[in-house]
Amino acid sequence: MEKKEWILIINPKAGNEKGEKDLNTITGLLEASGISHQYIFTEYKNHAKEIIINYINQGFRNFIIGGGDGTLNEAVNGIFSQNICPTTDITLAVIPIGTGNDWRRTYKISTDYKEAVDLIKQENWKLQDVGKVIYTKANKPFTHYFINIAGLGFDAVVVDKTNIHKEKSRKKGSGNSKIRYLLNVLKYLLHYKKTYCSIVTDQDSYEGITLSFAVCIGKYNGGGMMPAPLSVSDDGLFDLTIFTNVTKKEVIFNVHKLFNGKIYNLKKVKLIRCSEVKIESTPNVLIEADGEVLASTPAIFTIIPRCLKIITSA
């Protein structure tokens, strides 16, 4: 039997431990709004995935993620790793905690706890697309799901370095991941070597020297950058943004276009709308999905149209 109660999965370390500090505030707002719930803290990496699967097996179908994009990504992978019920039977809401939270920007979900809880109470929902990536690690195939953006090449290197810094900062109780991300863009740009890539999609293809590329469902990553300002999250298509043979000087003088939505004004930035992407490179480059570093190319991306029910304001 399906249970109507919401399960609040909260990352206590999110936002320099705001998840734990703000628990009473969040649960108090849920109670005041008449939203029946129980909460559980994540305790280790991929715990949210395990929690989701466990509670789905118990009959729960409504989940609130209290955390950032990483916790949300774990939850999505839990939903798509189970075979108890169709993914569209599950409703997913987010109460953003921390400084990143790029997925919520596409839907203009507020970082104000009360406004986020009000959205859950209103039960406005839509079905959005989900991306699936198949890659190889230690000669074994793996599958991972994402609901925002997967980055390859330079983007994934910056994410990897930012995640390492974020973990160090968390232990020290300080740091701003948004600023660190931008600083890492500039820092590692000086040393990064562009690679030769072969990108084949069901619509178009590209071969050549490439700095970075992003397989996008949402619009934002990197704390507010827009590699896909035209992306629509429920059209059954990726917006594949390819930064071709862009020079380091061009990146530095045009980085502001990643924030104002004018990145496609650059001739060396290419957009392909597609539902499947196969990427190979020489040498192999890193892959990240929703801020989680996975492995290296080659990789195959496919989109699953309108398969996840989300609470949203837009």
Buried (B, 14 or more C-beta within 10 A) or exposed (E): EEEEBBBBBBBBBBBBBBBBEBBEEBBEBBEEBEBEBEBBBBEEEBBBBBBBBBBBEEEBBBBBBBBBBBBBBBBBBBBBBBEEBEBEEBBBBBBBBBBBBBBBBBBEBBBEBEEBBBBBBEEEBBBBBBBBBBBBEEEEEEEBBBBBBBBBBBBBBBBBBBBEBBEEBBEEEEBBBBEBBBBBBEEBBEEBEBBEBBBBBEBEEBEEEBBBBBBBBBBBBBBBBBBBBBBBBBBEBBBBBBBBEBEBEBBEEBBEBBBEEBBBEBEBBBBBBBBBBBBBBEEBBBBBBBBBBBBBBBBBBBBBEBBBBBBBBE
